Amino acid sequence: MQTFSTNRELCSIIKRTLNKDPHALVELNNYWCGGGAGCYDLGFVVTQIIYKVGEKEFINLVQGLSKKEKQGLLSLIGAGLEYGDNNHDGKMDDTTIEVAFPSLNKALNE
């Protein structure tokens, strides 16, 4: 259930991730998105964080993640890239992590 306090918590996690806090990235990755469209939205948020902090900096954040956490992040990023409008042209991008973030893809698959 989405409440004011859960929304505030998510905002805090996003801000901390933007400030390159690796613990916040773990929290964001494990945040309950409610399934379906909510998870696509969370994936889009993650892709926007990657664009904002830069792929190289984001790779630094994922270095300490477990294999399971990396797989979860791959799923979120995949949804965000496929269904999000990352280039702001009014249409879903329908792209992949291999195309958009090749170095990050490699880091998450190691």
N, C-alpha and C positions, 0 to 999 in steps of 0.2 A: 504494500500500500504506500502510495506516495503522500508524504505529509510535508508540512513546512520544515520541520526539523530534519527530515531525511534530505530534502532539497538543500538545506543549509550545509548539511554534512557533505553532500556531493560537491557543492561549490567550494568548500574548504579543501577537499581532496584534489580537485582540479587545480586550484590556485597553488597548492603545495607541489603538485606535479609540474606545473609551469615553472616553479622555482627550483626545479631539478632535484626534488626530494625522492630518492628511490623507494623509500617506505610508502610514500603517497602513491607511487605508481603501482605498488603491490595492492594497496587498498582499492585503487581505481579498477585494477584488473579483476579483483574479487568482489567488486560492488554488485549487489543484486540489481539487475536491470529490468527484471520483470518478464523477461522472455519477449519474443517477437520484435515488434517495432521499437520497444524500449532499448533492446540490445543493439539494434541498428543505430539508434540515436547515440548510445554510449560509444559505439565504434566510431561514429563520425566525430564525436568529441575527442577521442584518442587521436584520430588522424589530424585534427586541427592542432592538437598539442604538438604532434611531431612536426608539422609545418612551422609552428611558432618557435619551438626551441631548436629546430634543425635536426636532421637525420643523425648526424654524428653525435650530438649531445644526447639524443634519445637512446642511441646505442649504448652510451655510457650508463644510462639509467637501467638498461635491461641486463647488464652484465651479471648481476647477482641473482637473477631470477632462476627458479627451478625449471626443469624441462616442462612440467605441467603448467606452470605460470606462463612460460613462453608460448605454449600451445594455445592457452586461453587468449593471450594477447594477439596472436596470429589470427584467431577467429574474430576478435573484435575489430582489428584493423581491416581484415578482409571485408567484413560487413560495411564498415565505414567507407571504404574505397569503392565498393560495388554500388551501394545505395546512396551515398552522400554526394553532395554537390561541392566538392573540394575546390574546383576551379571557378565557382560562383557564376556559372553561365545559365543557371535556371534549370539544369537537367542533371539527372543522376549520372555519375561518371562511368560506372561499370568498368572499373579498372582493377588491377591486382597489385598486391604488394611487390611482386617481382618487377613490375613496371615502374611503380611510383617510388618504392624504397628498396632498391636491390641490395644495398649494403645492410640495411636493417633486416631484410628477409634472411640474408645469410647468417647474421648474428642470432636471430631467433631460431634458426634451424640447426645450430651447432650443438 
